């Protein structure tokens, strides 16, 4: 799986830098090409000669190599790599990455990289637990970086706890799993709806909700990263897509989203309906601006078309539909009712009672319920990691189709 892959290995100033030698050797043994970027402090823990010998490539530390007059281009390195692995990653380096402090070759390369980034922290227990470090990790997760969690055990300080860089064999296994998963949705076509809808009242006013589109966009990126061709129908949001395999269609109203979703769905393997579609739309709207008056303004509302229910009616035996439910009371019961009513394969439940979940947050806490009424609960996570849980479940269904 890793044969022919190109890896940049970033090594920082930690006692765990000695593990970079084993990590380099294992990647090369897998048939990968490895180039190493070291920080100045990393050289205090392991020699560049060791890593150069194992990687069979010169080690990069400085922007300019005075011995041969070559520049080490952070831009070229970032474009060359299939993945950037920073192991060990100190609290200092993680802080610089999170805040864009580009004061060495490794950080400038990270900021230029277009490839997946894997970060294996290594530091003392209290440093890892510190709110500053945890906040920096949260920021980097939000950027889509992949963290390889440190292990529990005896640390260099003598403390016992979490902070040991994970073993090289496990790091390679996780990277192998990533690339194996990268093609798991190849040749699949996935429809995704995201964001709110705006139901027009007049020229300047509308009925809407607080959906940011973050969950739907994270799902779209995850599907595309696994090789799927993604058709993203988005309501009005400020989010941007990154992956070239995402085809984006911008709409405003529930009616427009319904029309586009039905149009696209017939050619898709699955639909993930993450949009917060308005349940009602004004019966009458105007292109003028309504003026304030002394009397109350009454707006008559008409139910919108239920996109999930519509797709549930027209889907073939081989198509999968996934819905979302945001509930405050009787959450599981209400979600199961929606699941059956809309003929979904599974539904993703959000509770309004869970802090850090729902609209306008970078995190989410979900429960997945399938059409056998089996319940799978997940912890609070950044939305890009929640997307992984959802698409893992989708893949379970697609494998049997």
LINDA-V953531 format. One record per residue. N is the residue number from 1. SS is DSSP state (A for helix, B for strand, O for the rest). OMEGA is omega in degrees with one decimal (NA if undefined). D_FIRST is the distance of its C-alpha to the first C-alpha in Angstrom with 2 decimals. Layout:
N & SS & OMEGA & D_FIRST
N & SS & OMEGA & D_FIRST
//
This chain:
1 & O & -178.0 & 0.00
2 & O & -179.9 & 3.83
3 & O & -179.9 & 5.68
4 & O & 178.7 & 8.54
5 & O & -179.0 & 8.40
6 & B & -177.0 & 11.95
7 & B & 165.6 & 13.17
8 & B & 177.7 & 16.82
9 & B & 176.8 & 17.92
10 & B & -178.0 & 21.34
11 & B & -176.1 & 23.51
12 & O & -170.4 & 26.82
13 & O & 178.6 & 30.00
14 & O & 175.1 & 29.38
15 & A & 179.4 & 30.00
16 & A & 179.3 & 26.36
17 & A & 179.2 & 25.46
18 & A & 179.5 & 25.36
19 & A & 178.9 & 22.09
20 & A & 178.4 & 20.53
21 & A & 178.6 & 20.87
22 & A & 179.7 & 18.72
23 & A & 177.8 & 16.09
24 & A & -178.9 & 16.11
25 & A & -178.9 & 16.02
26 & A & 179.3 & 13.02
27 & A & 178.1 & 10.92
28 & A & 178.5 & 12.42
29 & A & 177.6 & 11.83
30 & O & -179.1 & 8.02
31 & O & -179.9 & 8.96
32 & O & 171.7 & 9.41
33 & B & -174.6 & 12.93
34 & B & 169.9 & 15.02
35 & B & -172.8 & 18.44
36 & B & 170.7 & 20.68
37 & B & 179.9 & 23.47
38 & B & 168.8 & 26.09
39 & O & -179.4 & 29.10
40 & O & -178.4 & 32.46
41 & A & 179.0 & 32.72
42 & A & -179.2 & 29.32
43 & A & 177.7 & 30.92
44 & A & -175.5 & 33.46
45 & O & 178.3 & 30.92
46 & O & -174.4 & 28.63
47 & O & 173.9 & 29.43
48 & A & -179.8 & 27.66
49 & A & 179.1 & 28.02
50 & A & -177.1 & 25.81
51 & A & 176.2 & 22.87
52 & A & 179.5 & 23.63
53 & A & -177.8 & 23.60
54 & A & -177.6 & 20.25
55 & A & -176.2 & 18.50
56 & O & 176.8 & 20.53
57 & O & 176.1 & 21.54
58 & O & 179.0 & 24.82
59 & O & 178.7 & 25.07
60 & B & 176.7 & 26.25
61 & O & -177.3 & 29.03
62 & O & 173.6 & 31.77
63 & O & -176.1 & 31.93
64 & B & 179.4 & 33.95
65 & B & -175.3 & 33.62
66 & O & -177.7 & 37.26
67 & O & -179.9 & 36.45
68 & O & 177.0 & 35.18
69 & O & -178.5 & 36.14
70 & B & 170.3 & 32.65
71 & B & 170.6 & 31.72
72 & O & -174.9 & 28.46
73 & O & 177.6 & 27.88
74 & A & 179.3 & 26.32
75 & A & 180.0 & 25.99
76 & A & 179.5 & 24.13
77 & A & 179.8 & 21.76
78 & A & 178.6 & 21.07
79 & A & -177.1 & 20.39
80 & A & -167.6 & 18.20
81 & O & 168.4 & 15.54
82 & O & 176.2 & 12.51
83 & B & 172.9 & 13.46
84 & B & 179.2 & 16.48
85 & B & 177.5 & 16.51
86 & B & -173.8 & 20.11
87 & B & 2.5 & 20.49
88 & B & 174.6 & 23.22
89 & B & -179.6 & 24.77
90 & O & 175.3 & 28.55
91 & A & 179.2 & 30.96
92 & A & -179.2 & 32.35
93 & A & 178.5 & 29.12
94 & A & 177.6 & 28.30
95 & A & 178.4 & 31.87
96 & A & 179.2 & 31.62
97 & A & -177.1 & 28.44
98 & A & -174.4 & 30.12
99 & A & 174.4 & 33.30
100 & O & 178.8 & 32.21
101 & O & -171.5 & 33.90
102 & O & -175.7 & 32.51
103 & O & 173.2 & 34.25
104 & O & -175.0 & 31.55
105 & A & -178.3 & 28.73
106 & A & -177.6 & 25.99
107 & A & 178.4 & 27.62
108 & A & 176.3 & 28.42
109 & A & 177.1 & 24.82
110 & A & -178.0 & 23.78
111 & A & -180.0 & 26.50
112 & A & -171.6 & 25.35
113 & O & 175.8 & 21.58
114 & O & -173.9 & 20.32
115 & O & 173.1 & 16.77
116 & B & -179.5 & 15.76
117 & B & 177.8 & 17.49
118 & B & -175.0 & 16.79
119 & B & 178.6 & 20.01
120 & B & -177.2 & 20.66
121 & B & 173.8 & 24.49
122 & O & -179.0 & 26.62
123 & O & 179.2 & 30.38
124 & O & -175.4 & 33.40
125 & A & -176.3 & 34.04
126 & A & 176.9 & 36.80
127 & A & -179.3 & 34.97
128 & A & -178.3 & 32.00
129 & A & -173.3 & 34.48
130 & O & -179.4 & 36.66
131 & A & 179.5 & 37.08
132 & A & 178.9 & 36.35
133 & A & -179.6 & 32.91
134 & A & 177.6 & 32.14
135 & A & 177.4 & 33.37
136 & A & 176.8 & 31.21
137 & A & 178.0 & 28.12
138 & A & 178.4 & 29.32
139 & A & -177.1 & 29.73
140 & A & 174.1 & 26.24
141 & A & 179.4 & 24.75
142 & A & 176.8 & 26.98
143 & O & 179.5 & 25.47
144 & O & 177.4 & 22.05
145 & O & -178.0 & 20.64
146 & B & 179.8 & 18.41
147 & B & 172.7 & 20.20
148 & O & -169.6 & 18.92
149 & O & 175.7 & 22.23
150 & O & -178.1 & 24.14
151 & B & 172.7 & 25.13
152 & B & 176.9 & 28.71
153 & B & 179.0 & 30.55
154 & B & -177.8 & 32.93
155 & O & -177.6 & 32.78
156 & O & -179.8 & 34.13
157 & O & -174.6 & 37.29
158 & O & 177.0 & 38.00
159 & O & 176.6 & 37.42
160 & B & 179.4 & 35.38
161 & B & -175.6 & 33.13
162 & B & 179.1 & 30.08
163 & B & 178.9 & 28.90
164 & B & 175.2 & 26.85
165 & O & 180.0 & 23.54
166 & O & -177.4 & 20.80
167 & O & -177.3 & 19.51
168 & A & -179.4 & 16.65
169 & A & -179.5 & 14.76
170 & A & 176.6 & 15.08
171 & A & 178.9 & 14.19
172 & A & 179.2 & 10.79
173 & A & -179.7 & 10.41
174 & A & 177.7 & 11.70
175 & A & 176.4 & 9.56
176 & A & 178.6 & 6.33
177 & A & -179.7 & 8.69
178 & A & -177.5 & 9.75
179 & A & 175.1 & 6.94
180 & A & -179.8 & 6.62
181 & A & -174.9 & 10.35
182 & A & -178.7 & 10.64
183 & O & -173.5 & 10.88
184 & O & 177.7 & 12.74
185 & O & 179.1 & 16.05
186 & O & -179.4 & 15.46
187 & O & 174.8 & 18.89
188 & O & 176.4 & 20.63
189 & B & -174.0 & 23.75
190 & B & 172.6 & 24.94
191 & B & 178.2 & 28.45
192 & B & 171.4 & 29.08
193 & B & -174.6 & 32.51
194 & B & 173.4 & 33.13
195 & O & 179.8 & 36.05
196 & B & 163.5 & 39.76
197 & O & 177.4 & 42.21
198 & O & -178.4 & 45.51
199 & B & -169.0 & 48.49
200 & B & 171.2 & 51.22
201 & O & 175.7 & 54.68
202 & O & -174.1 & 56.18
203 & O & -175.7 & 55.28
204 & O & -173.9 & 53.95
205 & O & 178.8 & 53.33
206 & B & 170.3 & 50.80
207 & B & -178.1 & 49.69
208 & O & 177.8 & 46.18
209 & O & -172.2 & 44.19
210 & O & -178.6 & 42.21
211 & O & -179.8 & 38.68
212 & O & -176.2 & 36.61
213 & O & -174.0 & 33.69
214 & A & -177.9 & 31.20
215 & A & -179.7 & 29.76
216 & A & 179.6 & 29.41
217 & A & 176.6 & 27.87
218 & A & 177.9 & 25.31
219 & A & 179.1 & 24.40
220 & A & -179.7 & 24.21
221 & A & -179.5 & 21.83
222 & A & 178.0 & 19.52
223 & A & -178.8 & 19.60
224 & A & -179.8 & 19.00
225 & A & 178.8 & 16.02
226 & O & 173.9 & 14.37
227 & O & -178.9 & 15.26
228 & O & 167.8 & 18.80
229 & B & -170.1 & 21.91
230 & B & 175.1 & 24.27
231 & B & -174.3 & 28.06
232 & B & 176.7 & 29.60
233 & B & -171.1 & 33.35
234 & B & 169.0 & 34.71
235 & O & -175.9 & 38.16
236 & O & 179.0 & 39.76
237 & O & 177.5 & 37.49
238 & O & -177.5 & 36.76
239 & O & 176.3 & 32.96
240 & O & 175.7 & 30.75
241 & O & -178.9 & 27.40
242 & O & -172.4 & 24.59
243 & O & -178.1 & 21.86
244 & O & -179.1 & 22.85
245 & O & 177.7 & 21.96
246 & B & 175.1 & 24.79
247 & B & -173.0 & 28.11
248 & B & 176.2 & 30.89
249 & B & -178.3 & 34.35
250 & B & 177.3 & 37.00
251 & O & 177.2 & 39.87
252 & O & -171.0 & 42.73
253 & O & 176.3 & 44.35
254 & A & 178.8 & 43.36
255 & A & 179.1 & 44.82
256 & A & 179.4 & 42.64
257 & A & 178.0 & 39.48
258 & A & -177.8 & 40.53
259 & A & -177.7 & 41.19
260 & A & -179.5 & 37.89
261 & A & 178.9 & 35.82
262 & A & 179.9 & 37.63
263 & A & -174.9 & 37.27
264 & A & -165.7 & 33.46
265 & A & -173.9 & 32.72
266 & O & -177.2 & 33.55
267 & O & -174.5 & 30.48
268 & O & 174.9 & 28.03
269 & O & -176.4 & 26.01
270 & B & 174.0 & 26.96
271 & B & 176.5 & 29.25
272 & B & -169.0 & 29.07
273 & B & -175.1 & 32.60
274 & O & -177.6 & 32.48
275 & O & 174.1 & 35.49
276 & B & -174.6 & 38.74
277 & O & 178.4 & 40.95
278 & O & 178.6 & 44.69
279 & O & -178.5 & 46.57
280 & B & 176.5 & 49.73
281 & B & 178.7 & 50.80
282 & B & 179.4 & 54.32
283 & O & 178.5 & 56.46
284 & O & 174.4 & 57.98
285 & O & -177.8 & 56.76
286 & O & 176.2 & 58.48
287 & O & 175.0 & 57.59
288 & O & 174.8 & 60.31
289 & O & 178.8 & 60.18
290 & O & -178.2 & 62.01
291 & O & 176.9 & 64.80
292 & O & 176.1 & 65.73
293 & O & 179.0 & 68.74
294 & O & -177.7 & 70.98
295 & O & 175.9 & 69.95
296 & O & 175.9 & 66.76
297 & O & 178.2 & 64.01
298 & O & 179.6 & 62.77
299 & O & 177.7 & 59.50
300 & O & -176.9 & 58.97
301 & B & 178.5 & 55.40
302 & B & 178.1 & 53.79
303 & B & 175.3 & 50.66
304 & O & 176.7 & 47.55
305 & O & -178.6 & 45.45
306 & O & -175.1 & 42.83
307 & A & -178.7 & 39.52
308 & A & 180.0 & 37.60
309 & A & 180.0 & 40.45
310 & A & 179.6 & 40.68
311 & A & 176.9 & 37.02
312 & A & 179.0 & 37.36
313 & A & -171.0 & 40.25
314 & A & -175.4 & 38.73
315 & O & 177.3 & 35.15
316 & O & -178.2 & 34.24
317 & O & -177.6 & 33.00
318 & O & -176.7 & 29.37
319 & O & -179.0 & 29.51
320 & B & 172.6 & 28.77
321 & B & -178.2 & 30.98
322 & B & -179.9 & 30.55
323 & B & 177.0 & 33.54
324 & B & 176.3 & 34.56
325 & B & 173.8 & 37.71
326 & B & -172.9 & 39.39
327 & B & 177.3 & 42.08
328 & O & -179.7 & 44.69
329 & O & -179.2 & 46.55
330 & O & -169.6 & 45.62
331 & A & -175.3 & 42.03
332 & A & -179.4 & 40.37
333 & A & -179.6 & 43.24
334 & A & 179.8 & 43.30
335 & A & 179.4 & 39.56
336 & A & 176.8 & 39.79
337 & A & 177.9 & 42.75
338 & A & 179.8 & 40.79
339 & A & -178.0 & 37.83
340 & A & -177.1 & 40.20
341 & A & -175.2 & 42.46
342 & O & 176.2 & 39.70
343 & O & 179.7 & 37.79
344 & O & 173.5 & 34.52
345 & O & 168.1 & 31.56
346 & B & -177.5 & 31.28
347 & B & 179.9 & 32.92
348 & B & -175.9 & 32.01
349 & B & 168.1 & 35.05
350 & B & 175.2 & 36.14
351 & B & 176.1 & 39.29
352 & O & 179.9 & 41.72
353 & O & -178.6 & 42.76
354 & O & 177.2 & 39.50
355 & O & 177.9 & 39.74
356 & O & -179.9 & 36.94
357 & O & 175.8 & 35.90
358 & O & -173.1 & 36.85
359 & O & 169.2 & 38.07
360 & O & 174.0 & 37.77
361 & O & 176.0 & 35.60
362 & O & -179.0 & 32.20
363 & B & 177.2 & 31.53
364 & B & 176.5 & 31.83
365 & O & -172.0 & 32.39
366 & B & 167.8 & 31.70
367 & B & 177.7 & 32.37
368 & B & 178.8 & 30.69
369 & B & -179.8 & 32.97
370 & B & -174.7 & 31.98
371 & O & 169.2 & 34.45
372 & O & -178.5 & 35.05
373 & O & 171.8 & 36.31
374 & O & -173.2 & 33.66
375 & B & 179.0 & 33.40
376 & B & -177.1 & 30.36
377 & B & -178.8 & 31.34
378 & O & 179.5 & 29.25
379 & O & 174.0 & 30.31
380 & O & -176.9 & 31.32
381 & B & 168.6 & 28.32
382 & B & -172.7 & 27.73
383 & A & 177.1 & 27.41
384 & A & 176.1 & 23.88
385 & A & 173.9 & 22.87
386 & A & 178.6 & 25.27
387 & A & 178.6 & 23.51
388 & A & 179.3 & 20.28
389 & A & -178.4 & 22.47
390 & A & -177.3 & 24.08
391 & A & 171.8 & 21.05
392 & A & 179.4 & 19.48
393 & A & 177.3 & 22.82
394 & A & -179.4 & 22.85
395 & A & 177.2 & 19.58
396 & A & 179.1 & 21.31
397 & A & -176.2 & 24.02
398 & A & 179.6 & 22.09
399 & O & -177.2 & 20.17
400 & O & -178.6 & 23.66
401 & O & NA & 24.92
//
